[in-house]
Amino acid sequence: MPEGSAGSRGIGAADLALLIFLGVLWGTAFLFITTGLKSFSPLLLVAIRFDISGSVLLAIALARKRGPPIPRGRRSWTSIVFAAVFNVTGYHALLFSAQVNTEAGIAAIIVGMNPVLTTVFSRALLKDERVGAGGVLGLGLGMAGIVLLATFRGGNLLDVKGVAELLIVGAIASWSFGSVLVRRTGHDMDLFAFIAWQSLAGAGILHVTSLLLEGGGHAVFDPLGVASLVYLAIISSALGFAIYFTLLSRIGPIRLNFVSQVAAAVAAVGGLLVFQENPGLRGAGAFALIAVGLVFVTQPQILRTRRSRQTPPPGGGDPP
């Protein structure tokens, strides 16, 4: 592995603090999604969310004047298309539609599988992202967590709740794939401009999808609905995406997706306190398996012997 690559560096204190903060933002977002879905249809809620966040971010990009506000070149447009299709439309459309019929805490725990799928895509598509035996073990533990959720849920695998949980698995597959494609492609744009354009492009796709699948959707702008929309659009999307893509370039997609575990813990506790949701033993067990698996995925050297950890490789640098 090249020295200083994203797959071999540790996480600095500042980046770790940002990662935890992002986990809190996105964990509470699951609670606001549950609240917002009482006032909006799923696809329309997502579309309006990104109408707002995209417009805010574009205004910030114009004010910052750190590069052209309009994408230029094939790389920029390709990255925007990838992010709009997979990170904005695919992930959020599936997640919001699923959360109509599942608990916020369970949804967040399944999203915690994000690093497992990201690892698979990263190994296939990124030269500087590799995991060893620890990563393989982590993948197995993460999959065991999902199997535990399905096995002890009760009911039919393809009933309403079962389909909802499968949709969330599809959502994280879309997010993981999109994140790796964006990092592989690059965009050479101001961060705020890039997120703004992917948000607006995704919002356009979502409005069309809502028109086709929801008949345009329904919206009730009551206080709780508006509060949810504002939080999801400004805090979770505008601020959250800025933090996410900043960390993506610093620490890589595998370590960054540890945010899913922080978010899952926040959402599970919040769901219990706010909505009296109880994920039960299956939720706790799945969270534990996925969290332990993530440790092995993000720290593949954990299985190395004490001697190999203490003895630097010839010539210095990071271990292979």
KOLTORDO-965459 format. One record per residue: x, y, z of N, C-alpha, C, O in turn; residue in three letters. Coordinates in steps of 0.02 Angstrom, whole numbers, plus 50000, padded with zeros to 5 digits. Example, Ala and Ser with C-alpha at 12.3 -4.5 7.8 and 13.67 -1.06 7.14 Angstrom:
2
506604971650390506154977550390506604983550390507124983450423Ala
506424988850354506844994750357506455000250394506705005750402Ser
# end
This chain:
320
500434994050000500005000050000500445006250000500925006550038Met
500295011249958500715017149955500725020850021500215021250056Pro
501295023550037501355027450099500905033550096500885037050046Glu
500535034650152500105040550155499445039650119499065044450115Gly
499295033750093498655032750059498095032950110498205032050170Ser
497485034150085496915034550130496795028050166496515027950221Ala
497005022550135496885016050167497375014650223497255010050261Gly
497925018450229498425016750280498505022050334498785020650387Ser
498255028050324498325033350374497845032150432497325028950424Arg
498025034750490497565034950546497105040950538497165044950492Gly
496635041550585496165047150584496395052150636496455050450695Ile
496535058350615496745063550661496175065750707495595064250694Gly
496345069350760495855071350810495315075850779494725075050794Ala
495515080550736495025085150706494545081350661493935082550663Ala
494805076750621494375072850576493925068250616493345067150597Asp
494185065450671493765061050713493195064950744492635062550748Leu
493335071150767492815075350796492275076950744491685076850758Ala
492505078550683492025079850629491605073750614491005074350602Leu
491915067950614491565061750599491015060450651490455058650634Leu
491175061350715490685060250768490125065350763489535063750772Ile
490305071650750489795076850743489325075250685488715076050691Phe
489605072850629489195070950572488735065150591488155064950569Leu
488985060450630488575054850652487975057150693487425054450687Gly
488085062250736487525064950775487015068350730486415067550738Val
487265072250681486815075650634486385070550596485785071350591Leu
486705065450570486345060650529485945055750571485455052950547Trp
486145054550633485745050350677485075053650694484555050450692Gly
485095060050711484475063650726484055064550663483445065450668Thr
484375064350605483995065050542483485059450534482945060550506Ala
483655053350558483175047850554482535049450592481985047550571Phe
482595053050648482015054950687481595060150650480985059950650Leu
481945064950618481585070050580481265067150517480745069650494Phe
481555061850489481235058550432480575055550454480065056450421Ile
480585051950510479965048950536479435054250548478845053150532Thr
479635059950575479165065350588478915068450523478315069650515Thr
479375069750477479185072950414478735068750371478315071450334Gly
478795062150375478375057650334477645057750356477215055150320Leu
477505060750413476805061550433476475067350396475865067950395Lys
476885071650366476615077550332476745077450256476395080850219Ser
477235073550234477425073450163477455066250139477605061650177Phe
477325065250074477465058850044478225058150036478565063150029Ser
478485052050037479215051150042479615054549987480085058250002Pro
479455053249924479865055849870479815063449865480305066849849Leu
479225066149878479145073449876479535076649933479835081949923Leu
479535073549992479915076250048480665076550031480985081650045Leu
480925071350000481635071349981481765076649928482265080249931Val
481315077149878481415081949823481445089149849481885092949831Ala
480955090949892480945097749920481555098949963481855104349963Ile
481745093850001482345094250042482945096450001483315100950021Arg
483055093249944483635094949904483535101149860484025104149838Phe
482915103049847482795109649817483085115049862483435119549839Asp
482935114449926483155119549975483905119149986484255124249979Ile
484165113250002484875112650018485305114349958485825117549965Ser
485105112249898485485113849838485515121249825486045123949807Gly
484965124649835484945131949824485375135649875485735140249857Ser
485345133449938485755136549991486495135649976486885140349982Val
486685129549958487385128049944487645131749882488225133849881Leu
487225132449832487435136149773487545143549790488015146549765Leu
487115146349832487205153249854487855154049892488215158949883Ala
488025149149935488655149349972489245148949924489735152449932Ile
489195144549874489735143849825489845150249786490415152149773Ala
489305153649768489365159949732489695165249776490095169249752Leu
489525165349841489805170249887490535168949901490935173649909Ala
490735162449904491425160649918491895162449861492475164449873Arg
491665161849799492065163549740492725159849738493255162649724Lys
492695153249753493295149149752493255144149694493235138149704Arg
493235146749635493185142549576492535144049539492095147349565Gly
492485141549478491885142849438491265139649468491295133849488Pro
490715143249472490105140449502489765135249457489375131149480Pro
489925135549391489625130849344490135125349329490715126849315Ile
489935118949332490405113549319490715114149249490375115949201Pro
491355112649244491705112849181492075106249170492405103749215Arg
492005103549112492385097549095492005091149110491525090949149Gly
492225086049078491905079449083491945076549153491455073649177Arg
492515077249187492585074349254492085077249303491765073549341Arg
492005083849302491545087049348490825084649337490475082849384Ser
490615084749274489935082749259489815075349274489275073449297Trp
490325071249261490255064049276490165062949351489735059049371Thr
490565066349391490505065649464489825068049489489515064949533Ser
489585073449460488935076149480488375071149463487925070049503Ile
488415068149405487915063149385487935057249432487415054849455Val
488535054749447488605049049493488285050749561487885046849587Phe
488465056549589488215058449655487465059649654487115057649700Ala
487215062749601486495064249596486085057849592485555057249623Ala
486325053049553485955046849542485995042249602485485039549625Val
486605041249629486705036149681486655038949751486315035949794Phe
486985044649765486995047349833486375051349851486135051049908Asn
486105055049803485505059049817484865055149803484465053949848Val
484775053149740484145049949721484085042849747483615041249784Thr
484555038549729484495031449747484455030349822483995027049846Gly
484935033149859484945032049931484335034849965483985031350002Tyr
484185041249953483655044449991482955042249971482515041650013His
482855040849907482195038449885482035031749917481475030749942Ala
482525027249918482405020649948482335021150024481895017950053Leu
482765025150056482745025650129482095028850152481775026150198Leu
481895034350123481285037850145480665033450132480215033150174Phe
480645030050074480075025750060480045020050110479505018050131Ser
480635017350128480655011750176480455013950246480135010150282Ala
480655019950265480555021950335479825023350351479645024450409Gln
479395023450301478675023850313478455017750354477995018150394Val
478795012050342478575005750372479095002550418479044996650433Asn
479585006350440480075003550486480275008850537480165014750526Thr
480575006650591480755011150646481405014850629481825012450591Glu
481465020850657482065024950644482695021350666483195021350630Ala
482675018250725483265014850751483475008950708484065008050694Gly
482985004850687483134999050644483415001450577483884998450551Ile
483115006750549483365009350486484085011550492484495010150448Ala
484255014950547484935017250557485425011450568485995011750545Ala
485195006250602485635000450612485794997050546486364995050535Ile
485294996350502485424993350437485894997750396486334995350362Ile
485805004350401486255008950366486965008050392487445009650356Val
487035005650453487695004250480488084999050440488684998250450Gly
487734995350395488074990550351488444994150294488804990950256Met
488345000550289488655004550236489405003050227489625001950170Asn
489795002850281490515001550272490664994850241491164994150205Pro
490244989850254490364983250226490314983450150490764981050115Val
489784986450125489704986950053490214991750023490454990649967Leu
490384997050059490895001650035491564998150027491934999449979Thr
491714993650073492334989850069492354985650005492854985449971Thr
491794982349990491764978249930491884982449868492294980649826Val
491534988049863491614992449804492304995549802492604996249749Phe
492574997449861493235000549863493774995649840494224997549802Ser
493724989449862494224984449842494204983449766494724982049735Arg
493614984049737493554982849666493754988849624493994988049568Ala
493654994949651493725000849609494275005649628494475009749587Leu
494535005349689495055010049711495705006449725495715001449762Leu
496245008949697496895005749705497175006749775497555002549799Lys
496995012249809497285013749874496845011649932496955013849989Asp
496335007649920495895005249973495904997649974495604994449930Glu
496244994750023496284987550028496194985450101496384989150146Arg
495914979650113495884976850180496144969750178496094966350127Val
496414967550235496684960850238496214956050272495604956450263Gly
496494951450312496094946350346495594949550393495024947150400Ala
495794955050426495324958550471494724961250433494164961050458Gly
494844963650373494284966250333493804960750313493204961750313Gly
494084954950295493654949250276493224947150336492624945850328Val
493534946950395493154945250455492614950450468492054948850487Leu
492784956850458492304962150468491704961550422491134962650442Gly
491824959650359491274958650312490814953150336490204953850333Leu
491104947750361490704942250385490274944150445489694942150450Gly
490564947850492490184950050551489624954750532489074954350559Leu
489754959250485489234963750463488654960050431488074961650445Gly
488804955250389488274951350358487884947350410487274946550405Met
488244944950462487904941350516487404945850552486874943550573Ala
487574952250558487114956950590486474957750551485934957950580Gly
486524958150484485924958750443485514952350446484894952550449Ile
485844946550444485494940150450485124939750516484564937250519Val
485444942150570485124942150635484484946350635483974944350663Leu
484514952250604483924956450600483354952950565482784953050587Leu
483514949650508482994946350469482724940150506482124938750503Ala
483164936350539482974930050570482514931050629482024927350638Thr
482654936150670482274937050732481754942650727481474944850777Phe
481614944850666481114950150658480414947450668479984950950693Arg
480284941150648479614938450650479234940450588479414945250554Gly
478724936750571478344938150511478704935450449479204931950454Gly
478424937150391478704934850328479244939450304479204945550314Asn
479764936650273480324940650248480084945950200480384951350196Leu
479554944550162479314949150110478664952450130478284954650086Leu
478514952950195477944956950215478134964350212478684966050190Asp
477704968750235477824975950227478474978050261478874981650231Val
478574975850322479184977850358479794974450328480334977450325Lys
479714968250306480274964850275480504968250211481104969050200Gly
480034970150169480204973750107480534980450124480994982550090Val
480274983850175480564990250195481304989450214481724993550194Ala
481454984350252482154983250273482594981450213483174983350211Glu
482314977650166482694976150105482824982450063483354983150033Leu
482344986950063482434993250027483004997350057483375000650021Leu
483084996950123483625000650155484294997550137484785001250128Ile
484324990950130484944987750106485104990350036485684991750021Val
484594990949993484704993849927484935000949930485345003149889Gly
484675004749979484875011749987485615012350003485965016549974Ala
485855008250050486565008850069487015006350013487585008650006Ile
486775001549974487164999349916487245005149867487785006149838Ala
486715008949857486745014749812487225020049838487625022849800Ser
487185021449904487625026549933488355024449929488785028449909Trp
488495018249947489185015849948489495015949878490055018249869Ser
489115013649830489355013449761489475020549735489985021849703Phe
489015025049750489095032049728489695035349759490045039049726Gly
489805034149824490375037249858491035035149827491475039349817Ser
491095028749812491715026249782491805028949712492365030749692Val
491265029249673491315031949605491515039249605491915041449563Leu
491245043149652491415050249656492155051049673492505055149643Val
492395047149720493095047649739493555045349682494085048249672Arg
493345040349647493755037849591493775042849534494295043749502Arg
493225046149520493175050749464493495057449479493865060149438Thr
493355060249539493595066949555493175072149519492805070549472Gly
493225078449541492805083549509493155090249501492945094249460His
493685091649539494065097849532493625104049538493715108949501Asp
493145103849583492695109449593492715111749666492935108049710Met
492485117849678492365120049746491865115249778491365113549747Asp
491995113249840491585108249873490855110249875490415106149862Leu
490715116549892490025118749898489675118749831489085117049826Phe
490035120749778489735120649712489575113549690489045112149662Ala
490035108949705489925101949686489315099049721488885095949689Phe
489255100149787488685097449824488035100749801487515097549797Ile
488075107249786487475110849763487215107849698486615106749691Ala
487655106749651487435104149586487185096949590486705095149557Trp
487505092949631487255086049638486575086049672486145082049655Gln
486485090649720485845091149756485285093349709484735090449710Ser
485415098549670484905101149624484745096149569484165095249550Leu
485265092749543485145087649492484745081849521484285079349489Ala
484925079749582484545074449615483825076449629483375072349622Gly
483725082749650483055085149663482615084849600482035083049604Ala
482915086649543482535086249480482325079149465481755077949445Gly
482785074349474482615067349463482065065149511481605061549492Ile
482115067249574481635065249624480935068149611480435064749622Leu
480905074449586480245077349569479905073349514479305072149516His
480305071449464480025067349409479795060649435479265058249417Val
480205057549478480025051149507479395051649550478965047249548Thr
479345057049589478745058049630478125058949586477595056349603Ser
478205062449531477645063449485477415056849457476815055549450Leu
477895052549440477725046149408477445041049459476975037449444Leu
477735040849519477565035649567477075037849621476715033749649Leu
477065044349635476625046849689476085051549662475685054249701Glu
476055052349596475565056949568475705064149589475235068149594Gly
476335065749601476515072449623476595072849698476885077649724Gly
476345067849735476435067649807475955072249843475565075949813Gly
475995072049910475585076549951476035079950003476535077050024His
475845085950022476245089750070475785093850115475325097250091Ala
475905093450180475545097450230476075101350268476475098550305Val
476065107950259476595112150290476385114350360476315120250375Phe
476295109350403476155110650473476815111850510477345110650481Asp
476795114050573477415115750608477925110150611478515111150597Pro
477705104050628478175098550632478445096650563479035094950556Leu
478025096950513478245095450445478765100450421479275098450392Gly
478645106850433479115112050413479765111450452480305112050423Val
479725110150517480325109350557480745103550532481355104050529Ala
480415098050515480775092250489481105093850423481685092050411Ser
480755097350380481025099050314481625103650320482125102750285Leu
481575108550365482135113250374482745109550402483305110750380Val
482635105250451483205101550480483535097150427484145097050420Tyr
483125093350390483395088750340483745092550284484255090150258Leu
483475098350265483765101950208484385105850227484885105750190Ala
484375109350284484925113850302485455110350344486045110650329Ile
485235107050397485715104050444485985097450417486585096550410Ile
485525092850402485745086250382486055086150312486565082950301Ser
485755089750265485995089550195486545094650182487105092750165Ser
486395101150190486875106350173487505105750215488065105150189Ala
487425105950281487995105450325488295098350325488905097550322Leu
487855093350328488085086450330488475084450268488995081150274Gly
488235086250209488595084450148489265088050143489745085150119Phe
489295094250166489925097850165490445094250208491025093550188Ala
490235091950267490695088350311490865081550280491445079550280Ile
490365078150252490485071450225490995071550169491475067650170Tyr
490905075850120491355075750063492045078750079492535077250046Phe
492065082950131492725085250155493105079350185493695078350170Thr
492765075350227493085069550257493235064150206493715060450213Leu
492815063550155492925058450103493605059250070493945054250057Leu
493805065450058494445066650025495035065850074495595064850052Ser
494895066350139495435066050189495575058950213496155056950219Arg
495055055150228495145048650260494895042850219494975037050240Ile
494585044150162494355038650119493675035950140493465037050197Gly
493335032450095492645030250108492585024850161492065024550195Pro
493085020450169493015015050217492995017650288492525016250325Ile
493495021550308493505024250376492945029250387492655029650441Arg
492785033150336492265038250343491605035050360491205037950397Leu
491465029150334490815026150346490715023650417490185020850433Asn
491215024450460491115023350532490575027950558490275026750611Phe
490435033350522489905038050541489235034350547488805036350585Val
489155029050508488525025250511488395022350579487825022050601Ser
488925020250614488845017350680488645022650732488225021450775Gln
488955028450727488775033950771488045035850760487665036750807Val
487855036550696487175038350679486675033150704486135034850728Ala
486855026650697486405021350719486275021750794485715020950817Ala
486805022950833486735023450905486295029350924485855028850967Ala
486415035050892486025041150906485295040050888484845041950926Val
485175037050829484485035950807484115030950852483525031850867Ala
484465025650874484145020650916483945023650984483395022551008Ala
484395027451014484245030751077483695035951068483235036451108Val
483745039951015483245045051001482565042050988482055044551012Gly
482545036450949481905033250935481575030650998480965030951005Gly
481985028051045481715025651108481435031351150480895030651180Leu
481795036951152481585042551194481005046451165480555048651201Leu
481015047451098480525051751066479895047951044479335050151056Val
479995042051013479435038350985479285031951023478845028051003Phe
479645030751078479565024551116479675018351073479365013151084Gln
480115018951023480295013150982480805008851020481265011551051Glu
480715002451018481184997951052481444992851001481094988150983Asn
482074993750978482344989050929482444982050956482534977250918Pro
482414981251023482454974651054483134971451048483624974651029Gly
483154965051066483794961351066484064960550996484674960550986Leu
483614959750946483864958950878484214965250854484724964850819Arg
483954971050873484284977250855484944978150890485444980250860Gly
484954976650955485574977350993486104972450968486684974150961Ala
485884966150954486364961250930486634962950861487234962250849Gly
486194965250817486424967150750486894973150753487404973250718Ala
486734977950795487174983750802487864981650827488374984050802Phe
487874977150876488514974850903488924971250851489524972550844Ala
488614966750813488974963050761489254967650707489824967050687Leu
488824972350685489044976950632489594981550658490074983050622Ile
489514983850721490024988350749490704984850756491214987750739Ala
490694978750781491324974950787491614973550718492214974050708Val
491184971850671491414970650603491734976850574492234976350537Gly
491454982650590491724988850564492424990250592492844992950557Leu
492534988250655493204989150683493714985350642494264987850628Val
493554979250622494014975250583494094978050512494634977750482Phe
493544980850484493584983650417494014989950415494424990850370Val
493924994250465494285000650465494975000150495495405004350483Thr
495094994850534495754993750564495994986750547496044982450591Gln
496144985350483496324978650462496944975950496497044969850498Pro
497364980350523497974978050556497844975250626498314973150659Gln
497214975150648497064973150716497244965750729497374963850786Ile
497264961750676497434954650684498184953350682498394947650691Leu
498584958450669499304957350666499584956150735499304958250785Arg
500144952850738500444951250802500744957450834500864962550801Thr
500854956850899501144962450935501834964250907502014970050902Arg
502194959150888502864960350862502844964250797503234968850787Arg
502374962350752502334965950688502104973050697502274977350658Ser
501714974350751501484981150763502064985450789502094991450775Arg
502504982350828503034986250858503634987150812504014991850821Gln
503714982650763504294982950720504114986350654503714983650617Thr
504404992150640504234995650578504524991950519505024988450526Pro
504204992550459504474989250401505114992450378505244998250394Pro
505534988750342506174991550318506054997950280505614998350237Pro
506465002850295506415009150258505895013950286505795019350258Gly
505545011950341505045016350371504405016250331504295011950288Gly
503965021150347503325021550313502805017250346502925014250399Gly
502215016850315501665013150343501725005850326502025004050275Asp
501435001250369501434994150354501054992850289500594996650271Pro
501244987550253500884986050190500174983850203499804982350156Pro
# end
